Amino acid sequence: MSYTEFNKIFGNGERVKDLPTDDLQVIREQISPSLADFFSQEGACRYDHGFLFTVNPMDYRDIVELIAGDDSKGWAIARTCFGDLYLVMDDKVYLYQSSFNKFLEVAKDVESFFSVFLVHTDFADKFLFRDIYPEAHERLGDAGYNECYGFVPAIPLGGPESVNNLQMVTIKAYLSIIIQAQQ
């Protein structure tokens, strides 16, 4: 798989976590051998000053099951600093937009996700809050691997879509609350 276009837009990743060998084997068997190779070389990384993270899919199994059901064959592979998750299911890539509690197909496969979808910045500006990221980052600092900028109160729970309502939150707790409140 080629990450040339992705690397042109997002630059080289900053490794934030190595993936255990057992997790890489699950990724190789359940998701994609080329994605396992990528994670083996790169680990989980932050890109574009923390706007985008690749994640260890095993770290998000419980969240994916909340989104897609206990028997889901879906796997989280990336996320934004605003808590939006990218999942691979049945070879396609989906976006769980936490701010709006929406689930959308965004790419036909993992390769086109990295080489086509993510490199179109208009989508990120309009739908993933990339346009407000600089202000949020300046106000809140870097989000860690287990953190995100969360709207408080969350937009799906009636909160306003405003930079003033962003707080640094633990990503999995934030997503759990949004998902469970909407079920």
Summary of the structure (lengths in Angstrom):
residues: 183
radius of gyration: 15.3
end to end distance: 36.8
largest distance: 43.1
contacts: 564
relative contact order: 0.14
helix: 46%
strand: 24%
